[in-house]
Amino acid sequence: MDDNQFPPTTSTTATDKALDELVQVFAERAPRYDRSGSIAVENLHDLHEAGFLTLALPKTAGGEDISLRTVTEIISRLAQGDPSTALILAMQYLQSATFAQSSQWSDEVKQELFESIRQEGALINTLRVEPELGTPARGGLPDTTVSRNGSTWRISGRKIFSTGSTALQWGIVWAKTNDTEPKVGPVLVPLDLKGVRIEKSWHQLGMRATGSHTIIFDNVEIPKRYIGLLASPLAKENVPIAIAS
């Protein structure tokens, strides 16, 4: 596909036209990806070229700061072509917008992530669900653990139902510390770091192309700037708002 087939989303008219074209192309590709169970990376590339991946970012970061209503409209339309791609994009919007509003990370880290989305089409999602715990929305401590030895931080654990898995560049990983009284919080993990691997565990009959596999963290060294606010599990005011993937 020609890289410039879809115009940038600079106006409502352009957005509508781009969506119409994307839906048609995604629908043509969807059966192939549904059969293979692979993520439709062509679709993600087209979304990046058309300017859709950045729309939930603040305007100061090169986005459009779109509303939840606009998010719903875009996702609903794209799902008519390929619901798996639409779900990956929904996670992109929810998590990039939440990240932008969070006080968990410095402005420098935020700009690093925003720049990767703008320039590289980087994808982000939260990684929260675990085999034993399920979703943390129901309470409980994660098994995924972040530990510090001097100035070095490391994370180990596994997250299931990781929508977008092989296509993600960033994961916001819910973890606890290895203290006697553990703290919990988010850790921003670049998913190309040594020790990160993907176990292909997503073998569903539907939504196969979401690639919601298991992501495993094996003693992964994390730069300190990516460690979010770690707080007591009871300190709800310190827990960021996020949507489980």
C-alpha positions as CSV (number, residue, x, y, z in Angstrom):
1,M,0.0,0.0,0.0
2,D,1.2,3.5,-0.8
3,D,2.4,5.2,2.4
4,N,0.5,8.4,1.5
5,Q,-2.9,6.8,0.7
6,F,-4.5,8.1,3.8
7,P,-4.4,11.9,4.4
8,P,-3.4,13.2,7.8
9,T,-6.3,13.7,10.2
10,T,-6.2,17.5,10.2
11,S,-9.9,18.1,10.0
12,T,-13.3,16.4,10.5
13,T,-13.7,16.0,6.8
14,A,-10.2,14.5,6.3
15,T,-10.8,12.2,9.3
16,D,-14.1,10.9,8.0
17,K,-12.6,10.3,4.5
18,A,-9.5,8.5,6.0
19,L,-11.8,6.4,8.2
20,D,-13.9,5.3,5.3
21,E,-10.9,4.3,3.3
22,L,-9.2,2.5,6.3
23,V,-12.4,0.6,7.1
24,Q,-12.6,-0.8,3.6
25,V,-8.9,-1.8,3.5
26,F,-9.0,-3.3,7.0
27,A,-12.1,-5.3,6.1
28,E,-10.3,-6.8,3.1
29,R,-7.3,-7.8,5.2
30,A,-9.2,-9.0,8.3
31,P,-10.0,-12.6,7.2
32,R,-6.3,-13.3,6.5
33,Y,-5.2,-12.0,9.9
34,D,-8.0,-13.8,11.7
35,R,-6.9,-17.1,10.1
36,S,-3.3,-16.6,10.9
37,G,-3.8,-15.1,14.4
38,S,-1.2,-12.5,13.7
39,I,-1.5,-8.8,14.5
40,A,-2.3,-6.7,11.4
41,V,0.9,-4.7,11.4
42,E,-0.1,-3.3,8.0
43,N,-3.2,-1.7,9.6
44,L,-1.1,-0.2,12.4
45,H,1.3,1.2,9.8
46,D,-1.6,2.8,8.0
47,L,-2.9,4.3,11.2
48,H,0.4,5.8,11.9
49,E,0.8,7.3,8.4
50,A,-2.7,8.7,8.6
51,G,-2.0,10.4,12.0
52,F,-4.4,8.4,14.1
53,L,-1.9,7.0,16.7
54,T,-1.2,10.4,18.2
55,L,-4.8,11.8,18.4
56,A,-5.2,11.3,22.2
57,L,-2.0,13.1,23.0
58,P,-2.0,16.7,24.2
59,K,-1.9,19.3,21.5
60,T,1.4,20.5,23.0
61,A,2.8,17.1,22.3
62,G,1.7,17.0,18.7
63,G,-1.7,15.4,19.3
64,E,-5.3,16.5,19.2
65,D,-6.4,15.8,22.8
66,I,-9.5,14.1,21.4
67,S,-12.5,13.5,23.7
68,L,-13.8,10.2,24.9
69,R,-16.7,10.7,22.5
70,T,-14.4,11.1,19.6
71,V,-12.4,8.0,20.7
72,T,-15.6,6.0,20.8
73,E,-16.6,7.2,17.3
74,I,-13.3,6.4,15.7
75,I,-13.0,3.0,17.4
76,S,-16.6,2.1,16.5
77,R,-16.1,2.9,12.8
78,L,-12.7,1.1,12.5
79,A,-14.2,-2.0,14.2
80,Q,-16.5,-2.3,11.2
81,G,-13.3,-3.2,9.2
82,D,-11.2,-5.0,11.8
83,P,-12.3,-5.2,15.4
84,S,-8.9,-6.6,16.5
85,T,-7.1,-3.5,15.1
86,A,-9.7,-1.3,16.6
87,L,-9.1,-2.8,20.1
88,I,-5.4,-2.2,19.8
89,L,-6.0,1.4,18.8
90,A,-8.5,1.8,21.7
91,M,-5.8,0.8,24.2
92,Q,-3.4,3.2,22.5
93,Y,-5.8,6.1,23.0
94,L,-6.8,5.2,26.6
95,Q,-3.2,4.6,27.8
96,S,-1.5,7.4,26.0
97,A,-4.1,9.9,27.3
98,T,-3.8,8.5,30.8
99,F,-0.1,8.7,30.6
100,A,-0.2,12.3,29.5
101,Q,-2.3,13.3,32.5
102,S,-0.5,11.3,35.1
103,S,1.9,12.7,37.7
104,Q,3.8,9.4,37.8
105,W,6.6,10.4,35.4
106,S,8.7,13.4,34.6
107,D,8.1,15.7,31.7
108,E,11.2,14.3,30.1
109,V,9.9,10.8,30.2
110,K,6.6,11.9,28.8
111,Q,8.3,13.7,25.9
112,E,10.3,10.6,25.2
113,L,7.2,8.5,24.9
114,F,5.3,11.1,22.9
115,E,8.2,11.5,20.5
116,S,8.3,7.8,19.9
117,I,4.6,7.7,19.1
118,R,4.9,10.7,16.7
119,Q,8.0,9.6,14.9
120,E,7.9,5.8,15.0
121,G,4.3,5.0,15.5
122,A,5.1,3.4,18.9
123,L,2.2,1.6,20.6
124,I,1.6,1.5,24.4
125,N,-0.7,-0.5,26.6
126,T,-1.0,-1.3,30.3
127,L,0.1,-4.8,31.4
128,R,-1.8,-5.7,34.5
129,V,-3.6,-9.0,34.3
130,E,-1.8,-12.1,35.8
131,P,-2.5,-15.9,35.8
132,E,-3.2,-16.1,39.5
133,L,-4.4,-12.6,40.3
134,G,-6.6,-11.9,37.3
135,T,-7.2,-8.2,37.0
136,P,-6.0,-6.0,39.9
137,A,-9.3,-4.1,39.7
138,R,-10.7,-6.8,42.0
139,G,-7.9,-6.2,44.6
140,G,-4.8,-8.2,45.6
141,L,-1.1,-7.8,45.1
142,P,0.5,-8.7,41.7
143,D,3.2,-11.4,41.6
144,T,5.2,-9.2,39.2
145,T,7.9,-7.7,41.4
146,V,10.2,-4.7,41.0
147,S,13.4,-4.7,43.2
148,R,16.3,-2.4,43.8
149,N,19.9,-3.3,44.3
150,G,21.8,-0.1,44.9
151,S,21.0,2.2,42.0
152,T,19.8,-0.7,39.8
153,W,16.1,-1.6,39.4
154,R,14.9,-4.9,38.0
155,I,11.4,-6.3,37.2
156,S,10.3,-9.9,37.0
157,G,6.9,-11.5,36.4
158,R,4.4,-12.3,33.7
159,K,1.3,-10.6,32.3
160,I,-1.5,-12.3,30.4
161,F,-4.1,-10.9,28.0
162,S,-1.5,-8.4,26.8
163,T,-3.4,-6.8,23.9
164,G,-1.1,-5.8,21.1
165,S,1.9,-7.8,22.6
166,T,4.3,-8.2,19.7
167,A,3.4,-4.8,18.3
168,L,3.9,-2.8,21.5
169,Q,7.0,-0.7,22.1
170,W,5.9,0.3,25.7
171,G,4.2,-1.4,28.6
172,I,2.9,0.2,31.8
173,V,3.5,-2.8,34.1
174,W,1.6,-3.0,37.4
175,A,4.1,-4.4,40.0
176,K,4.9,-4.6,43.7
177,T,8.2,-4.1,45.5
178,N,10.0,-7.0,47.3
179,D,9.8,-5.1,50.6
180,T,8.5,-6.8,53.8
181,E,5.5,-4.5,53.4
182,P,5.3,-4.2,49.6
183,K,4.4,-1.1,47.8
184,V,2.6,-1.2,44.4
185,G,2.7,1.0,41.3
186,P,3.4,1.3,37.6
187,V,6.7,0.7,35.9
188,L,7.1,2.0,32.3
189,V,9.0,-0.7,30.4
190,P,10.5,-0.4,26.9
191,L,9.6,-3.8,25.6
192,D,12.8,-4.2,23.5
193,L,14.9,-4.5,26.7
194,K,16.9,-7.6,27.4
195,G,14.9,-10.1,29.4
196,V,11.5,-9.3,27.9
197,R,9.9,-12.1,25.9
198,I,6.5,-13.1,24.6
199,E,4.9,-16.4,25.1
200,K,2.3,-17.0,22.4
201,S,-0.6,-18.1,24.6
202,W,-3.5,-16.3,22.8
203,H,-5.5,-19.1,21.1
204,Q,-9.0,-17.8,21.1
205,L,-11.7,-18.5,18.5
206,G,-12.5,-14.8,18.1
207,M,-10.4,-11.5,18.1
208,R,-7.4,-13.6,17.3
209,A,-5.5,-10.8,15.7
210,T,-5.3,-8.8,18.9
211,G,-2.2,-10.9,19.7
212,S,-3.1,-10.8,23.4
213,H,-0.2,-13.1,24.4
214,T,1.7,-13.4,27.7
215,I,4.6,-11.0,28.2
216,I,7.3,-12.3,30.5
217,F,9.8,-10.1,32.4
218,D,12.9,-12.1,33.4
219,N,15.0,-9.9,35.7
220,V,14.7,-6.9,33.3
221,E,16.9,-3.9,34.3
222,I,14.8,-0.7,34.2
223,P,16.2,2.8,34.2
224,K,15.2,4.6,37.3
225,R,13.3,7.3,35.4
226,Y,10.8,4.7,34.3
227,I,9.8,3.7,37.9
228,G,6.5,5.3,38.7
229,L,5.1,6.2,42.1
230,L,5.3,3.2,44.4
231,A,2.9,3.4,47.3
232,S,1.0,1.4,49.9
233,P,-1.8,-0.7,48.3
234,L,-4.2,1.2,50.7
235,A,-3.0,4.6,49.4
236,K,-5.6,4.9,46.7
237,E,-4.9,8.5,46.0
238,N,-1.5,7.5,44.8
239,V,-2.8,4.8,42.4
240,P,-3.0,6.0,38.8
241,I,-6.2,5.6,36.9
242,A,-5.7,3.0,34.1
243,I,-7.7,0.5,32.1
244,A,-6.7,-3.2,32.3
245,S,-5.6,-4.6,29.0
